[in-house]
Amino acid sequence: MDNKKRQALRTIILKRLADVNRQAGHAPGEPDAEERPADPVDQAAQERERDLLRLFRARENAEIQKLTLALDRMEQGSYGICLSCDGEISGKRLTAEPTALLCVDCQEKRERNRTAAAR
């Protein structure tokens, strides 16, 4: 991968990282346990909101971790190298998914294996 393409991908990753960090920063805080409403229906709704908030935060944290690892791989010189076959991950794939760890062939193979194992 040439330096120009690597820099373009780095810019994409940094923008996504900034976007996810911004979203994570705007998430409302969880209400204190003492603020629970007396009504059981309201309590259930509040618990559901807390569960969704935890889910969103977990997703944001996972995305931040993937983006940070992609930047680390760029610094180490291993970005764009498939973790399975050591082949080059195509620029087209990295443009679509800058955090990709596997080339298209290895990713498809992994998905086929997961599908077969789930049966």
BELKANOR-V661044 format. One line per field, one symbol per residue. ss: DSSP state (@ for helix, = for strand, . for the rest). psi: psi as a letter, one per 20 degrees, with the letter a starting at -180 (. if undefined). A space follows every 50 residues. Layout:
# BELKANOR-V661044
ss: ???
psi: ???
This chain:
# BELKANOR-V661044
ss: ..@@@@@@@@@@@@@@@@@@@@@@@.......@@@....@@@@@@@@@@@ @@@@@@@@@@@@@@@@@@@@@@@@@@....=......=..@@@@@@.... ...@@@@@@@@@@@@@@@.
psi: prhggghghgggghgggggghgghhipqrpqqhijpqhphghgggggggg gggggghggggggggggghghghghijjpjppigijrppqhgghghnijp iqrgghgggghgggghhi.
